[in-house]
Amino acid sequence: MKYQEVVAKKVLIRTFGCQMNVYDSQVAAGLLEREGFEVLQDSAEVEPDPAGCLSGGADIVIMNTCSVRDHAEQRVWGRLGRLGKEKKERPELIIALMGCMVEEHREKLFKRFPYLDLILGTRNISELPALVRRIQATRERVSRISRDGISIEYSEFTKRDSPYHAWLPIMTGCDKECTFCIVPKTRGREVSMPAEDVIREAKRLVADGVKWITLLGQNVNSYGAKERGVAGTDPGDVSLRTPDAVPLAGAQNVSFPQLLELLCAIDGLERLSFTTSHPGDATEELFQVIAKNPKISRRFHLPLQSGSDKILRRMKRLHTFADYKARVDRLRELVPGISVTTDIIVGFPGETEEDYLATKRAIEEIWFDSAFIYKYSVRPGTPAERLTDDVPFETKSRRNNELLAIQRSVTKAKNLERVGREVSGFVEARAPKGEQSFVARTDFDGRVIFACEKDLIGEFVRLTLDSVSHETFHGTLVPRGDA
């Protein structure tokens, strides 16, 4: 039987990791549905069905994977083992992996999991439907991993979770070479989408009803740097700066701040956010653009990783704590009330108690609105793999728990400061409890529950923050005539 004749079947996509993976899964789902598959898109947090089958009754299971931390990989390994047992009972089940774990481990995956049918690289998503059809017809294993090109697919068939919000990748990869990070290996060097393509896609999304766009990139604020001939951040030049490098011949001279301004000019686009940034590319020009454009989100995620200059050097972060704090101070000066969030790694090789205490002081001094705090785990293939992982697990756990407790206290205090203020909110959905209650997302990325008789999903509203509990605000809708 030719694979073109195979009847379409049910596909379950489980997504692990960052927003870029979420976007890739949405593209994959849309392409599969266009070819007649029924997609049962799901998150990795959803429990299996009562019978314990991870497939959830699907004929094809695709896991879109993440390699940033060991914990993320272990979850996939465990699920692959369970799917292998399920395949013994259902030999026709097709199991596929896509995403960063495929880029990291490649064909070794077939040796470890002989029942795996398909491994798909981040640059090959457009081939997914045809490859699934081929496997259905021939039952042969397929590997498709390209080493060149950009791992971004713009598609009108993308299956978004919301008709009003969209992810929009603008660059991929990273040239920074932080010693703990697997991204340069799994996503490659930095490549930016041409500005005209980004603008065209943004306008298409807005014409389709989207009101809020989130720009994505592993190092989003270095957008266009390579194409403009701007070298990577010099370790000796970490001052706040406005890039003024002469572009390479034929290169497109659009910086990230300039791209933000072009996008803000699109009629119908009401909110613009972005993630994730590197301190070396957090410039005065960028802060000025944020300050003068109310469409841009009032949340800025800026990973610090450590408060110790010694550890920052070992991580090859190319900045000191003082440099980082100067950037945050300047941003807060220009954009009062902006939410600043961060990432912290504890227990990096060589981290002494003194280094840890420097990170503790940094959290207490900067007062982040929230922070993702993780215990260091060795990532194979990273420069830090050559360093001795000399901080005992018990010490990592103690430090991690202490920092989490401090941050919870800071976040609570920061949220209490916001009570009584009037804010802008995007109504995302009905609240889990209450037929006339809704959930809105503020411009500083806070979650607000409020009551309203009218269905306002997809609308921007003004809300007064009345109280906060467990990082969720409760608010009151401001009548439009009084806004």
Secondary structure, DSSP 8 states (H G I E B T S, - for coil): --GGGS---EEEEEE-SSHHHHHHHHHHHHHHHHTT-EE--EETTS---TT--TTTT-SEEEEEE--SSHHHHHHHHHHHHHHHHHHHH-TT-EEEEEEHHHHHHTTHHHHH-TT--EEE-TT-GGGHHHHHHHHHHH---EEE--SSS-S----TT---S-SSEEEEE-EE--SS--TT--HHHHT-S-EE--HHHHHHHHHHHHHTT--EEEEE-TTGGGTTTTTTT-----TT--S---------TT-----HHHHHHHHHTSTT--EEEEE---GGG--HHHHHHHHH-TTB-SEEE---B-S-HHHHHHHT-SS-HHHHHHHHHHHHHHSTT-EEEEEEEES-TT--HHHHHHHHHHHHHH--SEEEEEE----TTSGGGGS---S-HHHHHHHHHHHHHHHHHHHHHHHHHHTT-EEEEEEEEE-SS-TTEEEEEETTS-EEEEE-SS--TT-EEEEEEEEEETTEEEEEE--GGG-
